[in-house]
Structures are given as structure tokens and as C-alpha cells.
Amino acid sequence: MTGKLFIVGTPIGNLDDITIRAIEVLNNCDYILAESSVRTSKLLNKYSIKKKIITFNKDNEKRKVKNIISDLSSGKDIALLSDAGTPSISDPGFEILRHFDNRFITIPIPGPSALTSSLSVSPIPTNNFIFLGFLPRKNSEIDNKIKLVKNLGIPAVLFENKRRVNALLERINNICGDDVQICFFRELTKIHEEIQYGKIKDIIKRSKESDYNGEFTIIFKSENKKKPEIEELSEKVKQLSKSFSNKEIIDILSLFSNHSKKELYKFVLNIRQKT
């Protein structure tokens, strides 16, 4: 018998934000993998769910994954939960998923996510965006991520904690300028939920006047996208031509160029005909 691994979305703050299907899965699984047994116990107690909890987080996932896969292979049904939201989106989960094969079935149980919650109320258009999750620890690597967003010219969504959020806002401001538009979400769905929108210099001013607690989701977009002369793209086209079709090359170039796809098509076709 093939076991099932349920990736269960759970509330990011308000415990009422759970689906009927998620409750059924938690009631019927063999046991629960939880990022934190304390937090998960609060959820289970609210809905009178009595199941064995095994902690599974960044500190122990590599050590425990072998036994978990063995249980799945033997036919056990296991529910994976993060502290809040949907597992494997900047939370533990991938260490199991990377071993996915015919030994077990993976089933998503859709539910709350800070990512989708913030996107749903964002005044910044997000039909096209890049998700960065939690940024690296090193300042140089953080700066590289911010510069990437600036060069792409599309909105970015990221997570941050209270200890680093003010420093992050300052780095975005320094690299992208005072006019960057930003959505600032704190404690989504919780009692002290706060949503701010405006220019980053104004958000920074308010953040300095506040003693922030909680968890943060940030959406920002830089308008400082440089429009390179189309001829400057020649070498990129030549390199990309080794591995991609015309359409794929045009889609890639459009990520960091303001030239129309019609312009890019003519240019790419001309370059490829010469090489």
C-alpha cells in the first residue's frame, strides 16, 4: 500500500482560518509532522483533534526524513504542518518533497498563506512578481537580491522578522531610491494586523517611530528600470541562442528590458540570421 503525504495549509494567525478538508485530514492521518509541537497543539486542541505530533523543522529534518519516508513507503498517511501557513513556502517541507517518487503520494491541502493573503490586498499590481521569501543573512547577498528586483522592474514579495525589518527597509531605500512604492504587512489575520502602503521613505519614518513586533510581509516595486539600447543585448542573444528558442529568448529579455516584444522579435531574428 502506498502512503500519502498531506501538505496542509493552516492558519497564519486566526485559528478560524482552517478548511473543513484540513480538519478531516488531520483527524484521519496516522500522525502529524509539525514545525513546532507547541503551536500545532493549540490548533489541534481548538478542533478536538487527538493525534501524535512529531516535530519536523530545520534543526532535525535531515535526521528524521529517512524514517518518515520509510513510514510513507509502508502505507502510513502523514500530515505535514508548518507553524503558520503553507509548508515548504519558506518553511520546512522540501527535505521530504525532494525524495518524492513512486513510494508515496503527495497531496496538497490548500489553505492560508502570508504570500497569497498579501497579494490579494496589494495596491501594487502583482499579475507578475518575484517571490524572495526570507532574504540571506549577509548584507552583500541582501543587496544583490534588491538590485535584482530593481533591474527586473517587477514587484517582489519577501518575508522578514522584527529584528531585521528596519535595516531591510533602509537597504531597499538606499538601492532603489525614495520613490519606491511599498506595501508593508504586519501580523496578517492577527489581532494587531497592520497594512501600510506608500513611498518607502514614509514607511521608514513610521517604522522608526514604532516598536514593531510580529512577522512581516513586504511587497515593493522599483521604477528605476533602465532601458538599455537594443544593440547592447546582442551578446545576450548570442549566448541564449545556444539553448533557447526565439520565443524563449524574447520572454527572457523582456524581464529586464522595456523594449516591446515586437522590437525584440525583429532584433533576435536579425542576430540569429547573422550567426
HELIX and SHEET records of a PDB file:
HELIX    1   1 ILE A   20  ASN A   28  1                                   9    
HELIX    2   2 SER A   37  LYS A   46  1                                  10    
HELIX    3   3 GLU A   61  SER A   73  1                                  13    
HELIX    4   4 PHE A   94  LEU A   97  1                                   4    
HELIX    5   5 ALA A  114  SER A  120  1                                   7    
HELIX    6   6 ASN A  139  LEU A  152  1                                  14    
HELIX    7   7 VAL A  165  CYS A  176  1                                  12    
HELIX    8   8 ILE A  200  LYS A  208  1                                   9    
HELIX    9   9 ILE A  230  LEU A  233  5                                   4    
HELIX   10  10 SER A  234  LEU A  240  1                                   7    
HELIX   11  11 ASN A  246  LEU A  253  1                                   8    
HELIX   12  12 LYS A  261  LYS A  274  1                                  14    
SHEET    1   A 5 ILE A  53  THR A  55  0                                        
SHEET    2   A 5 TYR A  31  ALA A  34  1                                        
SHEET    3   A 5 ASP A  77  LEU A  81  1                                        
SHEET    4   A 5 GLY A   3  VAL A   8  1                                        
SHEET    5   A 5 PHE A 104  ILE A 109  1                                        
SHEET    1   B 5 ILE A 130  PHE A 134  0                                        
SHEET    2   B 5 ALA A 156  ASN A 161  1                                        
SHEET    3   B 5 GLU A 215  LYS A 221 -1                                        
SHEET    4   B 5 GLN A 181  ARG A 186 -1                                        
SHEET    5   B 5 GLU A 194  LYS A 199 -1                                        
END                                                                             
